[in-house]
Amino acid sequence: MKYFLRKLGMLVFTLFISVSLNFFLPRLMPGDPARALLDKMENLQPEQLDTIRAAFGLDTSDSVLVQYGHYLRNTISGNLGISFSRFPTPVSEVMRVAVPWSVGLMGLCTIISFMLGTIIGIAAAWRRETKLASLTVGFFSFVRSFPYFWLGLVFIYFFAFKLRLFPIGGAYAVGTPRGTLAWWLSVVRYGTLPALTIIISSLGAWILTMRNNMINVLAEDYITVALAKGLPIQRIKSLYAAKNAILPSVTGFAMSLGFVIGGGLVTEMVFGYPGIGFMLYQAVNGKDYPLMQAIFLFIAVAVLIANFLADIAVMLLDPRVRDGAK
Amino acid sequence: MIKDFFKTLISNRKSLVGLCILGAFILVAIFAPLLAPYPPKIDRLETIVNTVDPALDEELISEEYPSDSQDVLTYRSTVTREYVKTIDYFPLRARPSSAHPLGTNHAGNDLLSQVIWGTRISLTIGLATGLFVTILSLTLALLSGYLGGVVDDVITFLTNVMLVIPGLPLMIVIAAYVTMKGVMPIVLILGLTGWPWPTRLLRSQVLTLKSRDFVRVSRSLGERTLFVVFREILPNMISIAMAEFFAASMAAILGEATLEFIGLGNVTVVSWGTILFWAQANGALLAGSWWWFLPPGICIALVGTSFVLINFAIDEISNPRLRKR
């Protein structure tokens, strides 16, 4: 319980830090982008200007602390302001459309890649003397050093442009009625290349972590004892070694998750996939600061919560943490 | 100490290959002016203007001068010839040829020269950031690990907070706000988002070393703190610090390329990332110009692989369990 409360406290605090970072970053920058924002909006009606000021907490007549208070209240109530590039659509509306695409794509890819990577990592450690194991490890450490977006470009070039197996970009067939079977099939077809990009580039990290953990565990005395006792190999592999090797992998999940999401964002940019990554790209190019900040905040919150869940999973998996917490 | 470390690296096959690749790229970066067949950027218009004689231009292209006179015709044909020559020399979006082994880009710049010159910027940013991150995290790790107490609590807490805030989105948001464009801001952005992970690893190493007998003896003998830190602890951290340096450099090269590809770097500088940015912006992909976007990515991957290989070796040296039986 103590462990749980400590992790919960950490979650709340890191959430608070992210929200605050989001507020103070633009104000710390030279040239005061907050003021520049208002200057850019000169041609607006005075009442529109007032709404924007209020929505972003940019009321320059107030002190920074008062602005911060406004901002906190707005953020907590879900009022993220109005998008500049899609004026006058509220940022929350833009996000509502984009988020499901990203959650679907990146969520699925993370799960697939974590599971595949763990399985391959276990196998690579178990048979690490074989040629195949060292080849696999070598290949994925090479792939890991590709930039995500570049791998995406290469895939588009070969599979979409040259071989015409998959569409070049987008997320679904335009013109097919939403929700029909044909539409869902097109979603799968359009999502394949971006998903492959994310899975292949992130797989290496999982494989290497799992392999190294597994090798460390395999050197433990209780494995030698189990082997000497003549226990079934399969039992040793899965119950004795893998179960203990997977814990650090789950703990490292959060850090890697941030990395995978970063890669996913860039992949979306390359494929023009209408998730938050592509929105972020458009927001950056259109100097749409409210949208940009909302996206950063959303990603941070999502990663922090996933992190928290991983910690809870460790608590459930690891008796040391569980019992120590009583 | 450092000499021993490098001796071990060279004797390991993996790290030897890694060091060779990295060394080759460093040589390319240093000798870029000699290796590159053309300058990285050529202003075609300027090249043409330079061939034109302004005095002659002033005299001949004027209202009162008869436009069908022999002088004007000769002059015009000279200018046209120079123009055609420049265009022949620096064609737009050319396919690979003997004159331009990797073709040319949308502005007529030789892509091979751009990749060679780009090595300089990309490698400099990567290694400089790696060094910056290593020094920063080493300092923080020594402070928090050795001093302990409140200092340790604060640094560890900050590290844990920064570790879970996703790096790339943070980098993108900061870069979007930074109005100053150049190499330094990128190094700073990459460095300030890259320190938490190495700090955490290095700190645990400091803690382990601090409880070792030789450090305890040294402390009970009454050696000064600075002596213990710099002569007893630091030399034993070289291999792990080097591993962090290479990991951070690799993250920096990837991060730099990503920021530049999105258009958040200085797009007028020639680096691997900006070549990819211009390739994407000019639809190189859909024109089938593989020679435009493949080489920079392969270079990034090769440098990354060299870092990974060196780190594999360092891992094997410091963790005997990973060594082949």
Interface residues (C-beta under 8 A of the other chain):
Chain A: M10 F13 T14 I17 S18 L21 N22 L25 P26 M29 P30 G31 P33 E129 S141 F142 R144 S145 F146 P147 Y148 F149 W150 L151 L153 V154 I156 Y157 F161 K162 I168 N212 I215 N216 A219 A254 M255 G258 F259 I261 G262 G263 L265 V266 M269 V270 L280 Y281 V284 N285 K287 Y289 M292 Q293 I295 F296 I299 A300 V303 L304 N307
Chain B: N160 V161 L163 V164 I165 P166 G167 L168 P169 L170 I172 V173 I174 A176 Y177 V178 T179 M180 W197 M250 L254 A257 T258 F261 I262 G263 L264 L276 Q280 L285 L286 G288 W290 F293 L294 P296 G297 I300 A301 L302 V303 G304 T305 F307 V308 L309 F312 D315 R321 L322 K324 R325
